[in-house]
Amino acid sequence: MLRTITVGTISVQGMFEGNTADGKMVVRVDNRLYKGRPVDRKS
């Protein structure tokens, strides 16, 4: 599932990998993992 997170002041969109204990989300872009705050989804 494609998800968007914010890392500092930038947004990163990638494949969802999981959630961390502190409420952050991990996404994968190519071979790199990024951890950040999830962006609220609009209905």
Backbone hydrogen bonds, N-H to C=O, Kabsch-Sander energy under -0.5 kcal/mol:
donor,donor_aa,acceptor,acceptor_aa,energy
3,R,14,G,-3.1
5,I,12,V,-2.7
6,T,37,R,-2.6
7,V,10,I,-2.7
8,G,6,T,-0.6
9,T,7,V,-0.6
10,I,7,V,-1.8
12,V,5,I,-2.9
14,G,3,R,-2.4
15,M,28,R,-2.2
16,F,1,M,-2.8
17,E,26,V,-3.0
18,G,26,V,-1.4
20,T,24,K,-2.7
23,G,20,T,-1.6
25,M,36,G,-3.1
26,V,18,G,-3.1
27,V,34,Y,-2.4
28,R,15,M,-2.6
29,V,32,R,-2.6
32,R,29,V,-2.4
34,Y,27,V,-2.7
36,G,25,M,-2.2
37,R,6,T,-1.8
39,V,4,T,-2.3
